[in-house]
Amino acid sequence: MSQYEVDGIRCMQMRGGSSKGAYFLAEDLPAGAGERDDLLLRVLGSPDPRQIDGLGGGHPLTSKVAVVRPSADGRADVDYLFLQIVPDRAIVTDTRSGRCRSAGGAGAARRPSVHSGGAPAGGGSGDGSGADGLVFPRIEAST
């Protein structure tokens, strides 16, 4: 039994436009792409076309994943990688989903451990602690 089956994985499910995705912190997933992809296939329920045993919705629009992490690039607070999980096959591919990308900032803003600042939504010092507690992190897409 793997550590993920015992401890679980933090995940946030969000909708961006007509797409739905599962958002994960990079630190919670295996570092290697092969192990990460195998885990994500199981979490979403692929390769079952209906994804009955997972979070996927049985359709490409509802079987997307975002992996977010603090950015090492000074131009952004958050880096994210979007992946398409194919419902009926054990395939994970990179995607540039504009719909899920639109939810990336909202997802990162709900994960303070991911962003270190950004532009405060309600004014303030610029340190990410806006007067109303909301932050708009600067985001960079990974490839």
C-alpha positions as CSV (number, residue, x, y, z in Angstrom):
1,M,0.0,0.0,0.0
2,S,1.5,3.4,-1.0
3,Q,1.7,6.4,1.3
4,Y,-1.0,8.1,-0.8
5,E,-3.5,5.2,-0.1
6,V,-2.8,5.5,3.6
7,D,-2.5,9.3,4.1
8,G,-4.7,10.5,1.2
9,I,-4.0,13.6,-1.0
10,R,-5.2,17.1,-0.6
11,C,-7.4,17.9,-3.6
12,M,-9.7,20.8,-4.6
13,Q,-12.2,20.3,-7.3
14,M,-13.0,23.5,-9.3
15,R,-14.9,24.5,-12.3
16,G,-13.4,26.8,-14.9
17,G,-16.0,27.7,-17.6
18,S,-17.4,24.5,-19.0
19,S,-14.5,22.4,-17.7
20,K,-14.0,20.8,-14.3
21,G,-10.7,19.8,-12.8
22,A,-9.0,18.4,-9.7
23,Y,-6.4,20.8,-8.4
24,F,-3.4,19.4,-6.5
25,L,-0.3,20.8,-4.8
26,A,2.8,19.6,-6.5
27,E,4.4,18.8,-3.1
28,D,1.6,16.3,-2.4
29,L,2.3,14.3,-5.6
30,P,5.1,12.0,-6.6
31,A,8.1,13.9,-8.1
32,G,8.5,11.6,-11.1
33,A,6.1,12.2,-14.0
34,G,5.4,8.4,-14.4
35,E,4.5,7.9,-10.8
36,R,2.5,11.1,-10.7
37,D,0.5,10.2,-13.9
38,D,-0.2,6.7,-12.5
39,L,-1.6,8.1,-9.3
40,L,-3.7,10.7,-11.2
41,L,-5.2,8.1,-13.4
42,R,-6.3,6.2,-10.4
43,V,-7.6,9.3,-8.6
44,L,-9.8,10.2,-11.6
45,G,-10.9,6.6,-12.3
46,S,-9.3,6.0,-15.7
47,P,-9.2,3.9,-17.8
48,D,-12.9,3.3,-17.1
49,P,-14.9,5.2,-19.7
50,R,-17.3,6.3,-17.0
51,Q,-14.6,6.9,-14.4
52,I,-17.0,5.3,-11.8
53,D,-14.3,4.8,-9.1
54,G,-12.8,8.3,-9.4
55,L,-13.2,12.1,-9.5
56,G,-13.3,12.2,-13.3
57,G,-16.6,12.9,-15.0
58,G,-16.3,10.4,-17.9
59,H,-15.8,13.2,-20.4
60,P,-12.6,15.1,-21.5
61,L,-14.2,18.4,-20.2
62,T,-14.6,16.9,-16.7
63,S,-11.3,15.0,-16.5
64,K,-8.6,17.6,-16.1
65,V,-6.0,18.1,-13.5
66,A,-4.0,21.2,-12.3
67,V,-0.8,20.8,-10.4
68,V,0.2,24.0,-8.7
69,R,3.4,25.0,-6.8
70,P,5.2,28.2,-5.7
71,S,7.0,29.8,-8.6
72,A,10.8,30.0,-8.8
73,D,10.3,32.8,-11.4
74,G,10.2,36.3,-10.0
75,R,7.5,37.2,-12.6
76,A,4.9,35.0,-11.0
77,D,3.8,33.7,-7.6
78,V,2.4,30.4,-8.8
79,D,3.4,27.9,-11.5
80,Y,0.8,25.4,-12.7
81,L,0.8,22.4,-15.0
82,F,-2.5,21.3,-16.5
83,L,-3.0,17.7,-17.5
84,Q,-5.8,16.0,-19.5
85,I,-6.8,12.6,-18.2
86,V,-8.3,10.5,-21.0
87,P,-11.4,8.8,-19.5
88,D,-11.3,5.5,-21.4
89,R,-7.5,5.0,-21.8
90,A,-4.6,5.1,-19.4
91,I,-3.3,8.4,-20.9
92,V,-2.2,11.7,-19.3
93,T,-1.4,14.5,-21.7
94,D,-0.4,18.2,-21.3
95,T,-3.2,20.6,-22.0
96,R,-3.5,24.3,-22.4
97,S,-7.1,24.4,-21.2
98,G,-8.2,28.1,-21.1
99,R,-11.2,27.1,-19.1
100,C,-9.3,25.4,-16.3
101,R,-6.6,28.0,-16.5
102,S,-9.2,30.6,-15.6
103,A,-9.7,28.8,-12.3
104,G,-6.0,28.6,-11.6
105,G,-5.7,31.9,-9.8
106,A,-8.8,31.2,-7.7
107,G,-7.4,27.8,-6.8
108,A,-4.0,29.2,-5.9
109,A,-5.5,32.0,-3.8
110,R,-7.3,29.4,-1.7
111,R,-3.9,27.7,-1.0
112,P,-1.8,30.2,0.9
113,S,1.1,27.7,1.0
114,V,1.4,28.0,-2.8
115,H,1.6,31.8,-3.3
116,S,3.8,34.2,-1.5
117,G,2.2,37.5,-2.4
118,G,0.4,38.8,-5.4
119,A,-1.8,41.8,-5.7
120,P,-4.2,42.3,-2.8
121,A,-7.8,42.4,-4.0
122,G,-8.9,44.9,-1.4
123,G,-6.0,47.2,-1.4
124,G,-3.2,47.0,1.2
125,S,0.5,46.7,1.4
126,G,1.1,44.5,-1.6
127,D,2.3,41.6,0.6
128,G,-0.7,39.5,-0.3
129,S,-2.6,40.4,2.8
130,G,-5.3,42.5,1.2
131,A,-7.7,44.4,3.4
132,D,-10.5,41.9,2.7
133,G,-8.1,38.9,2.9
134,L,-8.3,38.2,-0.9
135,V,-5.3,37.9,-3.1
136,F,-4.8,37.7,-6.8
137,P,-1.6,35.7,-7.3
138,R,0.5,36.2,-10.4
139,I,0.4,32.9,-12.3
140,E,2.8,31.4,-14.9
141,A,1.8,28.3,-16.9
142,S,4.4,25.4,-16.9
143,T,5.1,23.4,-20.0
